[in-house]
């Protein structure tokens, strides 16, 4: 079922890294080894669980095949064989999943971008509701959310909001949220009680460290300007706003949330790195699969990954045909795990179908 020499190699590597970590390497080596050690934890535990289940089943079969085994012991072993076989099957499936190739970005934090799509003011209100749902979900996971920039809608919510979410495994949990989210509800401004349909787009980009991506200074056009919008006299007197253009890709990032030009530049560079990293990942993915759906569509109602129907209290994820009648809990961030877990299982199933495990 599994190549035992490959499993042995993984176990040996895990032990080698553990030994090196205890020897007190330099800080840079320690960080790199710690990441690899943590990445191997799940698969080594799955290997040991599988081999333990295999030993248990082999032991029972040995008892049944031994002519000297008395009748009472034989009956006891026979009753345990079926249980042991099920345990081995479950351990085998868990090991298959643990051995699947890991996305190197899964453990990273993310840049979360939520934008109002089709639907005017109602779309902005929904974008705000959606962002707050992610805020609450992040809080339940112990992650940290910091708003990078925000443009509020005329009646509330957001035309656009960008935030950094930091913590372990954030991207691995949120990456399937990218796409168009459609809402069906009666807006507060609707006097006839009619249900309106609007949309918001979500982009989830892995946070990128300097070591992940090198940006050449000569490829950047950095402009300073006076910040606009709220802020009183201060924003009119200082050129604290920053606009960075990455010339080769044409990606533009504007940041004016902070009074400090330095902080605005740092935030803009963080967003730029994540967008460039995501673009490169998308390019490589498209080379492997030409028909891969782009992460975010135009914001049109017809392009959607999920529908939130408020009159029915229903959330439907169209990618996996999953419907939950827990809209209130999803919007509170409480039931979002049910959708994410189902998406992860679907993703793992597809990977298993493509693998030779």
HELIX and SHEET records of a PDB file:
HELIX    1   1 UNK A    4  UNK A   22  1                                  19    
HELIX    2   2 UNK A   27  UNK A   65  1                                  39    
HELIX    3   3 UNK A   71  UNK A   99  1                                  29    
HELIX    4   4 UNK A  120  UNK A  141  1                                  22    
HELIX    5   5 UNK A  170  UNK A  174  1                                   5    
HELIX    6   6 UNK A  175  UNK A  177  5                                   3    
HELIX    7   7 UNK A  217  UNK A  219  5                                   3    
HELIX    8   8 UNK A  234  UNK A  237  1                                   4    
HELIX    9   9 UNK A  261  UNK A  288  1                                  28    
HELIX   10  10 UNK A  327  UNK A  331  1                                   5    
HELIX   11  11 UNK A  336  UNK A  354  1                                  19    
SHEET    1   A 8 UNK A 144  UNK A 152  0                                        
SHEET    2   A 8 UNK A 158  UNK A 166 -1                                        
SHEET    3   A 8 UNK A 110  UNK A 116 -1                                        
SHEET    4   A 8 UNK A 196  UNK A 206 -1                                        
SHEET    5   A 8 UNK A 179  UNK A 185 -1                                        
SHEET    6   A 8 UNK A 306  UNK A 309  1                                        
SHEET    7   A 8 UNK A 314  UNK A 317 -1                                        
SHEET    8   A 8 UNK A 322  UNK A 324 -1                                        
SHEET    1   B 3 UNK A 220  UNK A 225  0                                        
SHEET    2   B 3 UNK A 241  UNK A 246 -1                                        
SHEET    3   B 3 UNK A 251  UNK A 255 -1                                        
END                                                                             
